[in-house]
Amino acid sequence: MTWKNSLQADLETLKRLEPKARIQFIWDYYRLPIIAAIACLALALTAAGLNLGRGQVAMYAVFVNTDQTGLEPEASLLDGLLADAGVDMAGRHIDVTDNLTLGQAQSEEYDGQTIQVLSALFGISDLDLFAANEAVFRRYAGQNAFADLSKLIEPELLAGHENDLYYYDTEDGQRVLGGIVLHPDSVLHQAGYYHADVVIGAAINGENLELAVQFIRALL
């Protein structure tokens, strides 16, 4: 029996059944297609929601070991920095993740979870801008996670911040300008994310690398 004939037979059967029996019949014979259709719809709605949210995001920033003061940081200051640099931020914002800690007297299990999260974010290019205390930044610099800012920012601009340039050597002996040291007068500090010095860099695999570099340039 072809699927058309089978469907016609089922329709004829449904006509003879009472309403409750019809529901049971449909569930008994069409359970898997119904579940599959619902799952596909849920995935489609989820993807649409994620894409809608991403459409409002200019870039993704991750700040590790931020100061836990209990006060909400003023993330709008970061958006304003890009806007002042000439980036059209209308209807867009910088998506900031600031709740990750590493090596801050947390349990090894907690640190392990943070490492897994960061590995995933760096790996799937879902991280554009990264800031952390020097020890954590050095950890990921050692994995060549950051773009060489010396090739992306004008030498004359970098020359005015010679003491704040964070270099590291790669395994093949190349010297890379991986980050910039930020002091308590930076926008990140003014926004309430940090109080002590931190290092900021642009993820080499970030989808919005150009904007991340533009943000760092604006900091300088």
Salt bridges, closest charged atoms under 4 A:
GLU12 OE2 - LYS15 NZ 3.76
ASP28 OD1 - ARG31 NH2 3.82
ASP67 OD2 - HIS195 ND1 2.54
ASP126 OD2 - ARG54 NH2 3.17
GLU134 OE1 - ARG138 NH1 2.45
GLU154 OE1 - ARG217 NE 3.16
ASP164 OD1 - HIS183 NE2 2.65
ASP169 OD1 - ARG175 NH1 3.28
ASP197 OD2 - HIS183 ND1 3.13
